[in-house]
Amino acid sequence: MIRDAFRRFKHRRREARALAEIAARLDRPGRPHGLPAPLIVSLTSHAPRFATLAPTLQSLTRQTVQPDRVILWLDEGDQDRLPADLRALPGLEIRLCPAWRSYKKIVPTLLAYPDAYVVTADDDLYYGPDWLRRLVDAVQEGAGIACHRAHRVKVQDGPPAPYEAWAQNLRAPEAGPLVFPTGVAGVIYAPGVCHPDITRDDLFMRLAPGADDIWLYWMHRLAGSAPAKIGGPARLLEWQGSQAVSLRAVNRPARGMGGNDRAIAALMDHYGWPEG
């Protein structure tokens, strides 16, 4: 009980520092990104998260590098439940799309802007001021896909081992086909780095309905990617109250096969192991 109380105290202190840092950022555009195509930050949210969404959006729209767009994708009807201050947030575009669950953070943007650099973000985290710059730097240095947080897939005689056996939250920069980006901390995708099936809702909603990271890994690995994990181990800061509704308990259960392993099995059956 004392340990839990201390952990909550530390989290509140970290959160207070993050909120103060966001508020202190200059409310003006960052420097040009310098990429040869548009740069779009793309995310989604839903009504249970709206109460804690403001600081995430503020941290994304006040970066040291300026994206061409920051798009928040919502289900039909949710836009009317979004607080007025978020609807008026400078630099934010709000758009509607089909109810594709977590795929809303990337699929609608890929469909609307197939030639753009797309950076995905989650709706419940603090993003530091240089978060976007570091991803842009990585693709300018040659990466087709770069991320702040990644696991390393463990393979056993060809097919992957269960998800929980993978090396979690890599502690050092690494690149290669077994680097598995986790979308929670942000991933940048250069144009054309994924298999054409990536936007097929008839497939991703059937094969991996709640495991978008698994689907995305298969899609870029089928196209021959070698993702780059940048920086040290990712340290996430989630806003208090944002985790009332989460896929984690479904995708990573205490025992038995979770949603990630079910998605891996379905994708193995449909595509096989992407060895390209």
Beta strands, then each sheet from edge to edge (+ up, - down):
strand 1: 31-32
strand 2: 39-44
strand 3: 65-66
strand 4: 69-74
strand 5: 92-96
strand 6: 117-120
strand 7: 145-147
strand 8: 150-152
strand 9: 174-175
strand 10: 179-181
strand 11: 187-189
strand 12: 228-229
sheet 1: 1+ 3+
sheet 2: 5+ 4+ 2+ 6+ 11- 7+ 12+ 9-
sheet 3: 8+ 10-
end
